Amino acid sequence: MKYGRKTMAILSAILLTASLGLTACGGGDKAKETAGKPEQAQEQKGGTLIFARGGDSTTLDPQNSTEGETTRVTDNIFDTLVQYKKDSTEVEPALATQWESSPDGKTWTFTLRENVKFHDGTEFDANSVKFNFDRMIDKNNEYHVGGNFDYVISQFTAFKGEPGAVIKEVKVLDKNKVQFILNVPQAPFLANVAMPFFAIESPEAIKKHKDKIGQHPVGTGPYKFVEGGWKPNDTITLEKNKEYWKGEPILDKIIFKVIPDNTARLTALKSGEVDLIDGMNPSDAATVEADKNLTLYERPSMNVGYLSFNTEKKPFDNPKVRQALAMAVDKQGLVDAFFAKRGQAATNALPPSIWGYNKELEAKDYKYDLEKAKQLLAEAGYPNGFETDLWAMPVSRPYMPQPQKIAESIQADFAKIGVKTKLVSMEWGTYLKKTKNGEHTMALLGWTGDNGDPDNFLYVLLDKDNAKPPAAQNISLYKNDKVHELLIKAQTTPDQKVREDLYKQAQEIILNDAPMVPFVHSTPVLASSSKVKGYVPHATGSEKLNDVSIEK
Amino acid sequence: MFSYIIRRLLHLIPVLIGMSLVVFAIIHAIPGDPALMILGEHATPGALEALRAKLHLNEPLYQQYFYYMLDILQGDLGESLRTKQAISLEIGSYLTATIELAIAALIFAIVVGVNAGIIAAWKRASWFDYIAMLVALVGVSMPVFWLGLMEQWVFVDKLDLLPSTGRFNPREPVDGITGFYVLDTILTGNWAGLQDVVLHLILPSIALGTIPMAIIARMTRSSMLEVMKSDYIRTARAKGLREFWVVYKHALRNAFAPVLTVIGLQLGSLLGGAILTETIFGWPGVGRYINDAIAFRDYPVVQSGVLVIAFLFVMINLIVDILYAYIDPRIQYK
């Protein structure tokens, strides 16, 4: 009892002092100093860049990742044989300095860069390339662990020895020459190998860490992973690789920091706690532009948002009806209203950032013209329009930020030409399943590219091979043999100039047939402190940061 | 007292078993094939079958529950589907982050709440009383996320006084020993680090602690008013004791038992409010760990995470009950 009273007195005293203490900590310059500490170095070289993003990486094993938050980090730790150029999806040398394919397109020979070392000091050579690809493509490989190697399936169809597998085997010719033998020619092969998922990891590290390699990444890239530098859901710290083959990176350190809330992330940028942010609300772009301490970036768009017609259902089996409806969609209006002008009206499923884009078609695109649309509808035998359903996605995606409102807007325009639509929505998983099964009439959907190859848009979304329910990616179920012929030829031709021409022809046919109305290529925005120099956002969603610097 | 504690501990066993049953049942009521979820759409039937066998998915539910309990009793909380890491290893750093935040929020709630309540009761019907109770009223109904964003807007954006996100300045990282960074910086004598860590705690703990603070303030006030009317307070005053001691020593001691109960209950809501606070302030805590796991359908993490939180909750209630018995000896537990 006596003791208890004393405790209470002490407790009260603590409460009072603590309350004073807290108030004391709250103010003053000291807080400011810690919050946004200026860098010590006076010159351009060195410094720490804090890159804030919305979510954490799941693993740092690039071969076992399928999501962007991992790639963003691993792109800086690892290199691929070839890589995309800094500002386009064209392929340039990386760990391989040269490459050539055999006339039949089934053999690819890469000449490798010499004197490249992994961060653990081991040497990079043809054997390490073989080791990595064997790990990825061969299910029976002892090191085929730590994940599902999903991208082997999605880019090369199947694992080694399974039906459809693109890669037959990888051969070491000599120390600096490696050869890929394919079962079938694959034109996008080079673009595929440039994907961050096919990065080369240190064989010694893989042998050492086995399925835990995702926590101990070792590559040849511009930055090294700092052991113990991954604080889950918080930060991942990388430090510069002084022996990087392209020359020492400018920054000393890069810290990837997770701040889930978009508004909080922008606040942290403004207060100087972080230097670079992505995943901004499009509506905040204007605030950033108005602030002279900040720089706004637009990531080149590699996506498309579209309205698909089920070409197997009446009346959408009639091209005239589809063309009429295409004229009733006010693309620019949608972009202005729902994308805060961060995006461009689309003509094509293929974004202009990708090679092979047919710019000439922009002039031939369906203009927003309700009168002409009515006229076409009448010609098609529907002078009074018709009734149908319009499916709207239940979730927001970069290419479709407000699907319900976009659907309502399209609905209103269609009503003006007599087409009455009922909006339909359902749970996202069901939505995807039913559209892939061709159960819809008209549906909103979109696509984000993987590798910057036209094939990744046109073949996936519009070839008859992909128009097979219940797993149709081509949810318009659009089947045009001429288009198919062009796309398949483009797929198996190694010469990029020839491919470009084939894709341009295909786009023209598709535009005439109007199986879908592509209406937007949305542009994600990023922001940095204006002290950050040399940052170029890449269309694929991640980039190497070795040329980035921080002033003063 | 001792036997009471033992008895309470024994009572925990059925509670914990019940809890694990509920969590298990909820997770297994969710439709969908976990094996398909793990392996993805490209999985071969053989791989799916092998994984189902490994996860005991083909066996009856009661047997699955048995395996699950067996693992838990061995300290094995399963493996995250997303990161392929043992949950028992992963969850530690998240837990310490959340507990540190909850403690800071609780300190804020108690310090401000109790003092505001006392003064409001002491200076009843004064301007302080009115303002304090108005603040308490607003505080109870203030959504955590809104308060958090407002704090950031005022203290970070406009005044530039405090850091807005994270547990410390990543440019000057703090070494972790225990994972409780306030403690770690003291142990290593890193005073600059301590200051940094405390500054990072201020905004999130105020956001998280405001609702409990408001509730504690109101409870303290009404409890104090009740006690201040009693005879012994009049006696104390009559003895010529200074008013400060009458209030803080004599009255508070008797008014504190109901307040303590409220504090105990509020601890639960602290754990609940943690998800929003952690999201806004980029706090790498267990609330976000579970939240992210739900988004990625990482069922083992959801299952084990909820169980760990529930366990904490039960333990806190136990401690509050014991304290209650200790502070108010009139309460006899048979």
Boltz contact constraints between the chains, C-beta under 6 A:
constraints:
  - contact:
      token1: [A, 8]
      token2: [B, 253]
      max_distance: 6.0
  - contact:
      token1: [A, 12]
      token2: [B, 248]
      max_distance: 6.0
  - contact:
      token1: [A, 15]
      token2: [B, 111]
      max_distance: 6.0
  - contact:
      token1: [A, 18]
      token2: [B, 111]
      max_distance: 6.0
  - contact:
      token1: [A, 19]
      token2: [B, 111]
      max_distance: 6.0
  - contact:
      token1: [A, 25]
      token2: [B, 198]
      max_distance: 6.0
  - contact:
      token1: [A, 31]
      token2: [B, 161]
      max_distance: 6.0
  - contact:
      token1: [A, 31]
      token2: [B, 162]
      max_distance: 6.0
  - contact:
      token1: [A, 31]
      token2: [B, 199]
      max_distance: 6.0
  - contact:
      token1: [A, 32]
      token2: [B, 160]
      max_distance: 6.0
  - contact:
      token1: [A, 34]
      token2: [B, 169]
      max_distance: 6.0
  - contact:
      token1: [A, 34]
      token2: [B, 196]
      max_distance: 6.0
  - contact:
      token1: [A, 34]
      token2: [B, 199]
      max_distance: 6.0
  - contact:
      token1: [A, 35]
      token2: [B, 163]
      max_distance: 6.0
  - contact:
      token1: [A, 37]
      token2: [B, 171]
      max_distance: 6.0
  - contact:
      token1: [A, 48]
      token2: [B, 171]
      max_distance: 6.0
  - contact:
      token1: [A, 50]
      token2: [B, 170]
      max_distance: 6.0
  - contact:
      token1: [A, 58]
      token2: [B, 82]
      max_distance: 6.0
  - contact:
      token1: [A, 58]
      token2: [B, 83]
      max_distance: 6.0
  - contact:
      token1: [A, 153]
      token2: [B, 42]
      max_distance: 6.0
  - contact:
      token1: [A, 233]
      token2: [B, 284]
      max_distance: 6.0
  - contact:
      token1: [A, 233]
      token2: [B, 288]
      max_distance: 6.0
  - contact:
      token1: [A, 234]
      token2: [B, 284]
      max_distance: 6.0
  - contact:
      token1: [A, 235]
      token2: [B, 170]
      max_distance: 6.0
  - contact:
      token1: [A, 255]
      token2: [B, 170]
      max_distance: 6.0
  - contact:
      token1: [A, 257]
      token2: [B, 170]
      max_distance: 6.0
  - contact:
      token1: [A, 259]
      token2: [B, 165]
      max_distance: 6.0
  - contact:
      token1: [A, 259]
      token2: [B, 282]
      max_distance: 6.0
  - contact:
      token1: [A, 260]
      token2: [B, 279]
      max_distance: 6.0
  - contact:
      token1: [A, 261]
      token2: [B, 279]
      max_distance: 6.0
  - contact:
      token1: [A, 261]
      token2: [B, 280]
      max_distance: 6.0
  - contact:
      token1: [A, 263]
      token2: [B, 149]
      max_distance: 6.0
  - contact:
      token1: [A, 264]
      token2: [B, 165]
      max_distance: 6.0
  - contact:
      token1: [A, 264]
      token2: [B, 280]
      max_distance: 6.0
  - contact:
      token1: [A, 267]
      token2: [B, 152]
      max_distance: 6.0
  - contact:
      token1: [A, 267]
      token2: [B, 156]
      max_distance: 6.0
  - contact:
      token1: [A, 267]
      token2: [B, 157]
      max_distance: 6.0
  - contact:
      token1: [A, 267]
      token2: [B, 164]
      max_distance: 6.0
  - contact:
      token1: [A, 268]
      token2: [B, 164]
      max_distance: 6.0
  - contact:
      token1: [A, 268]
      token2: [B, 165]
      max_distance: 6.0
  - contact:
      token1: [A, 270]
      token2: [B, 157]
      max_distance: 6.0
  - contact:
      token1: [A, 271]
      token2: [B, 156]
      max_distance: 6.0
  - contact:
      token1: [A, 271]
      token2: [B, 164]
      max_distance: 6.0
  - contact:
      token1: [A, 273]
      token2: [B, 163]
      max_distance: 6.0
